[in-house]
Amino acid sequence: MKIYLDVCCLCRPFDNQRDRRIRLEVTAVQEIIRRCATQEFTLVTSEAITEELAKIPDIRKRMRVQKIVSVAKGSIFIDERIISRIHELIADGGGAMDSLHIACAERAGAVFLTTDDGLITFFKVHRNIQVRIENPVTWLKEENR
């Protein structure tokens, strides 16, 4: 199974874990990454993720997140078809970066995992999304059944 973690998920293990929800998401993301490292799942990344990670101001955090991404077995490159798909998603009301990540996940045929509730809600309402979008905690619970 292919997994596309957005940058929020990739950075989640380094967030403050005082909040119960964040602790649960950290645990879920770490488990998903562990299972990608053992090749139970396949982590897929993209040019969009690479560019976003390059903008993380904390160099130590950036290097730690890039280490996580290094277990990825594939990377999606932005081409004309992805750009066309981004425009469709934006026309439906999606944000530019969210639409870019969705288009990359669709191209990869991957499950798209994010901790952004607004993104999950928005795209679940739109039936033209060709990829499953979930919170990592929710998805991992269902996957483990």
Summary of the structure (lengths in Angstrom):
residues: 145
radius of gyration: 14.4
end to end distance: 15.3
largest distance: 42.7
contacts: 437
relative contact order: 0.19
helix: 60%
strand: 12%
